[in-house]
């Protein structure tokens, strides 16, 4: 770690660099220290400071930069590129909400629709992604703006730092819920398709939105049917013990209690398009397809 001498008053400060931090710094070149106003280069493992407006702050090294105001790291990359990542969850201070003159109603009128979140939940293999894409296509054909947040897709970017431990799953759902809320606020019909196995996490996402704007769709397909489909081969791996904490096998799925829409396996509306049409009818009846 990089250590700095404390104390007030004048005089230059030369933080000490331990052998372990020296090797770390030499592997991340160039490095910069971000202070209040401008970056200061690091030369020969020594940090130079002026006496002007100096404030020592906690630091975190990310890629080739040192960042100030770092919160405790929440994850690390085995590739070594991200030494730590900054978590700002619940730790932001001195911030204020800035309102704009264009509001949600203005965006609704522009798009001729109302933003909402359609949250599709169910076991792996229950048909969530297939139904989400079918719904997205139907809405597009009707001239309605929608966007799919797929559980696998978001882990390629937004949530690529998260695994499948309980706390990671909770954070995965929290992030998607916040993004979905922004889509809905923009007037977009956001289709979130995730296993989202824990009821408390889904309820937390529901609480982010105005009452009625969170539409939970439960793909009620029995485990044995999902396992017989096994489109990704994940159930086979889980049964063989090669995947731990797999929902439905050695990790629970908490089925919704009061979903707005329940699509059961074996009902007459069997095809993805027919199931999607059922959701479209709900949106029409609730006034989301017109402003």
C-alpha positions as CSV (number, residue, x, y, z in Angstrom):
1,X,0.0,0.0,0.0
2,X,1.0,3.6,-0.4
3,X,1.5,5.3,3.0
4,X,1.5,9.1,3.6
5,X,2.7,11.1,6.5
6,X,-0.1,12.9,8.3
7,X,0.0,16.3,10.1
8,X,-0.8,19.9,9.2
9,X,1.2,23.0,8.4
10,X,3.7,23.5,5.7
11,X,6.5,21.5,4.3
12,X,6.6,18.9,1.5
13,X,5.2,15.5,2.1
14,X,6.9,12.4,0.8
15,X,4.8,9.3,1.3
16,X,6.8,6.0,1.8
17,X,6.3,3.2,-0.7
18,X,6.7,-0.3,0.6
19,X,8.4,-3.0,-1.5
20,X,5.1,-4.6,-2.3
21,X,3.6,-1.3,-3.4
22,X,6.8,-0.6,-5.4
23,X,6.3,-3.7,-7.5
24,X,2.6,-2.9,-7.9
25,X,3.3,0.6,-9.1
26,X,6.0,-0.4,-11.5
27,X,3.6,-2.8,-13.2
28,X,1.0,0.0,-13.7
29,X,2.7,2.6,-15.8
30,X,2.1,5.5,-16.1
31,X,0.4,6.2,-12.8
32,X,-1.2,9.5,-11.8
33,X,-2.5,10.8,-8.5
34,X,-5.8,12.6,-8.9
35,X,-6.0,15.5,-6.4
36,X,-8.5,18.3,-6.2
37,X,-7.5,20.0,-9.4
38,X,-4.9,18.3,-11.5
39,X,-3.0,15.0,-11.8
40,X,0.5,14.7,-10.4
41,X,2.9,12.3,-12.1
42,X,4.7,9.7,-10.0
43,X,8.5,9.6,-10.5
44,X,10.8,7.0,-9.1
45,X,8.1,5.7,-6.7
46,X,7.9,9.1,-4.9
47,X,4.8,11.3,-4.8
48,X,5.4,15.1,-5.0
49,X,3.0,17.5,-3.4
50,X,2.8,21.3,-3.2
51,X,1.8,23.1,-0.1
52,X,-1.2,24.6,-2.0
53,X,-4.6,23.2,-1.2
54,X,-3.3,19.8,-0.3
55,X,-5.7,17.3,1.1
56,X,-4.8,13.7,1.7
57,X,-7.6,11.3,0.7
58,X,-8.0,7.5,0.6
59,X,-6.9,6.1,-2.8
60,X,-7.7,3.2,-5.0
61,X,-5.7,2.0,-8.0
62,X,-7.7,1.2,-11.1
63,X,-5.9,0.2,-14.3
64,X,-3.2,2.9,-14.6
65,X,-4.8,5.6,-12.4
66,X,-4.9,6.3,-8.7
67,X,-8.3,7.7,-7.7
68,X,-9.2,9.7,-4.7
69,X,-12.2,9.3,-2.4
70,X,-12.1,5.6,-2.9
71,X,-14.6,3.5,-1.0
72,X,-13.8,-0.1,0.1
73,X,-13.3,-2.4,-2.9
74,X,-16.2,-4.6,-3.8
75,X,-14.4,-7.0,-6.3
76,X,-11.2,-7.7,-8.1
77,X,-10.2,-9.1,-11.4
78,X,-8.1,-12.2,-11.7
79,X,-6.5,-10.7,-14.8
80,X,-5.0,-8.0,-12.5
81,X,-6.2,-5.1,-14.6
82,X,-8.6,-3.9,-11.9
83,X,-6.9,-3.9,-8.6
84,X,-10.1,-2.6,-6.9
85,X,-13.3,-1.1,-7.9
86,X,-15.0,1.8,-6.2
87,X,-18.4,1.2,-4.6
88,X,-20.6,4.2,-4.2
89,X,-23.6,2.3,-3.0
90,X,-25.2,4.4,-0.2
91,X,-22.0,6.4,0.4
92,X,-22.6,9.5,-1.8
93,X,-22.5,12.7,0.2
94,X,-23.2,16.4,-0.5
95,X,-25.3,15.5,-3.6
96,X,-28.6,17.0,-4.6
97,X,-31.3,16.0,-7.1
98,X,-31.2,18.3,-10.2
99,X,-34.6,18.7,-11.9
100,X,-35.0,19.5,-15.5
101,X,-37.9,21.4,-17.2
102,X,-38.7,18.4,-19.4
103,X,-40.4,15.8,-17.2
104,X,-41.8,12.3,-17.5
105,X,-45.1,13.4,-18.9
106,X,-43.4,15.4,-21.6
107,X,-41.5,12.3,-22.7
108,X,-44.7,10.3,-22.6
109,X,-46.4,12.7,-25.0
110,X,-43.4,12.7,-27.3
111,X,-43.4,8.9,-27.6
112,X,-47.2,8.4,-27.4
113,X,-46.7,5.8,-24.7
114,X,-46.1,5.5,-21.0
115,X,-42.9,4.1,-19.6
116,X,-43.0,1.0,-17.4
117,X,-41.0,-2.0,-16.4
118,X,-42.1,-5.5,-17.4
119,X,-40.1,-7.8,-15.1
120,X,-40.1,-11.4,-16.4
121,X,-39.0,-13.9,-13.7
122,X,-38.7,-17.7,-13.7
123,X,-36.4,-20.6,-13.6
124,X,-33.6,-21.1,-16.2
125,X,-35.2,-22.6,-19.2
126,X,-38.7,-21.3,-18.5
127,X,-38.7,-19.2,-21.7
128,X,-38.0,-15.7,-20.2
129,X,-35.6,-14.5,-22.9
130,X,-37.6,-15.9,-25.7
131,X,-40.8,-14.3,-24.5
132,X,-39.0,-11.0,-23.8
133,X,-37.7,-10.9,-27.4
134,X,-41.1,-11.8,-28.8
135,X,-42.7,-9.0,-26.8
136,X,-40.1,-6.6,-27.9
137,X,-40.7,-7.5,-31.5
138,X,-44.5,-7.0,-31.2
139,X,-44.2,-3.6,-29.5
140,X,-41.7,-2.5,-32.2
141,X,-44.1,-3.5,-34.9
142,X,-46.8,-1.4,-33.3
143,X,-44.5,1.6,-33.2
144,X,-43.8,1.4,-29.5
145,X,-40.3,2.0,-28.0
146,X,-39.1,-0.9,-25.8
147,X,-35.8,-2.3,-24.7
148,X,-34.8,-5.7,-23.3
149,X,-32.5,-6.0,-20.3
150,X,-31.5,-9.7,-20.5
151,X,-30.0,-11.3,-17.4
152,X,-27.1,-12.8,-19.4
153,X,-26.5,-9.8,-21.5
154,X,-26.1,-7.3,-18.6
155,X,-23.4,-9.6,-17.2
156,X,-21.3,-9.0,-20.3
157,X,-21.0,-5.3,-19.4
158,X,-22.8,-3.5,-16.6
159,X,-22.6,-6.5,-14.2
160,X,-19.5,-8.3,-15.5
161,X,-17.8,-7.8,-12.1
162,X,-20.5,-9.9,-10.3
163,X,-20.6,-13.6,-9.6
164,X,-23.5,-15.7,-8.4
165,X,-23.1,-15.5,-4.6
166,X,-26.2,-14.3,-2.8
167,X,-24.8,-10.8,-2.3
168,X,-23.7,-10.6,-6.0
169,X,-27.1,-11.7,-7.1
170,X,-28.7,-9.1,-5.0
171,X,-26.4,-6.4,-6.4
172,X,-27.1,-7.7,-9.9
173,X,-30.8,-7.2,-9.5
174,X,-30.4,-3.9,-7.8
175,X,-28.4,-2.5,-10.7
176,X,-30.8,-3.8,-13.3
177,X,-33.7,-2.4,-11.3
178,X,-32.1,1.1,-11.2
179,X,-31.4,1.0,-14.9
180,X,-34.9,-0.2,-15.7
181,X,-36.3,2.6,-13.6
182,X,-34.3,5.1,-15.7
183,X,-35.7,3.5,-18.9
184,X,-39.3,3.8,-17.6
185,X,-38.6,7.4,-16.6
186,X,-37.5,8.1,-20.1
187,X,-40.8,6.8,-21.4
188,X,-39.5,3.5,-22.6
189,X,-41.2,0.1,-22.0
190,X,-38.4,-1.7,-20.3
191,X,-38.5,-5.5,-20.5
192,X,-36.2,-7.0,-17.8
193,X,-35.7,-10.8,-18.2
194,X,-33.9,-12.3,-15.3
195,X,-34.2,-15.4,-13.0
196,X,-34.2,-13.0,-10.1
197,X,-34.8,-15.9,-7.6
198,X,-35.3,-13.9,-4.4
199,X,-38.6,-12.3,-3.7
200,X,-37.1,-9.5,-1.6
201,X,-34.9,-8.4,-4.5
202,X,-37.8,-8.2,-6.9
203,X,-39.9,-6.4,-4.3
204,X,-37.1,-3.9,-3.9
205,X,-37.1,-3.2,-7.6
206,X,-40.9,-2.8,-7.5
207,X,-40.5,-0.2,-4.8
208,X,-38.4,2.0,-7.1
209,X,-41.3,2.7,-9.4
210,X,-44.6,4.5,-9.2
211,X,-47.4,2.1,-8.2
212,X,-48.5,0.2,-11.3
213,X,-45.4,0.8,-13.3
214,X,-43.7,-2.4,-12.3
215,X,-45.4,-5.3,-14.0
216,X,-44.2,-8.7,-12.8
217,X,-44.6,-11.6,-15.3
218,X,-44.1,-15.0,-13.8
219,X,-43.1,-17.8,-16.2
220,X,-44.7,-20.6,-14.2
221,X,-42.9,-23.6,-15.7
222,X,-42.1,-26.6,-13.5
223,X,-38.5,-27.5,-12.7
224,X,-38.7,-30.9,-14.5
225,X,-39.9,-29.1,-17.7
226,X,-37.1,-26.5,-17.5
227,X,-34.5,-29.2,-16.9
228,X,-35.7,-31.3,-19.8
229,X,-35.3,-28.3,-22.1
230,X,-31.9,-27.2,-20.6
231,X,-31.0,-25.1,-23.6
232,X,-27.6,-24.0,-22.2
233,X,-26.7,-27.4,-20.6
234,X,-26.6,-25.7,-17.2
235,X,-28.9,-28.2,-15.4
236,X,-26.7,-31.1,-16.5
237,X,-23.6,-29.3,-15.2
238,X,-25.4,-28.5,-11.9
239,X,-26.5,-32.1,-11.4
240,X,-22.9,-33.2,-12.0
241,X,-21.8,-30.8,-9.3
242,X,-19.8,-28.6,-11.7
243,X,-22.0,-25.6,-11.0
244,X,-22.7,-24.7,-7.4
245,X,-25.6,-22.5,-6.2
246,X,-27.7,-23.2,-9.3
247,X,-31.3,-21.9,-8.9
248,X,-33.7,-24.8,-8.7
249,X,-31.0,-27.4,-7.9
250,X,-29.0,-26.3,-4.8
251,X,-30.3,-22.8,-4.5
252,X,-33.9,-21.8,-4.0
253,X,-36.3,-20.0,-6.3
254,X,-38.9,-18.0,-4.5
255,X,-42.0,-17.9,-6.7
256,X,-43.9,-14.7,-6.9
257,X,-47.0,-14.4,-4.8
258,X,-49.0,-11.6,-6.5
259,X,-47.6,-11.3,-10.0
260,X,-49.6,-9.1,-12.4
261,X,-49.3,-11.7,-15.1
262,X,-48.8,-15.5,-14.7
263,X,-47.9,-17.5,-17.8
264,X,-48.3,-21.2,-17.0
265,X,-46.8,-24.1,-18.9
266,X,-49.5,-26.0,-20.8
267,X,-52.0,-23.2,-21.1
268,X,-53.6,-22.6,-24.5
269,X,-51.2,-19.6,-25.2
270,X,-48.2,-21.9,-25.7
271,X,-46.1,-20.0,-28.3
272,X,-43.9,-17.1,-27.3
273,X,-45.8,-14.8,-29.5
274,X,-49.1,-15.8,-27.9
275,X,-47.7,-15.3,-24.5
276,X,-46.3,-11.9,-25.5
277,X,-49.7,-10.9,-26.9
278,X,-51.2,-11.5,-23.4
279,X,-48.7,-9.0,-22.0
280,X,-49.6,-6.5,-24.8
281,X,-53.3,-6.8,-23.9
282,X,-52.4,-6.0,-20.3
283,X,-50.5,-2.9,-21.4
284,X,-53.3,-1.8,-23.5
285,X,-55.9,-2.2,-20.8
286,X,-53.7,-0.2,-18.3
287,X,-53.1,2.6,-20.8
288,X,-49.3,2.2,-21.4
289,X,-49.6,2.1,-25.1
290,X,-50.9,5.6,-25.4
291,X,-49.9,8.9,-23.7
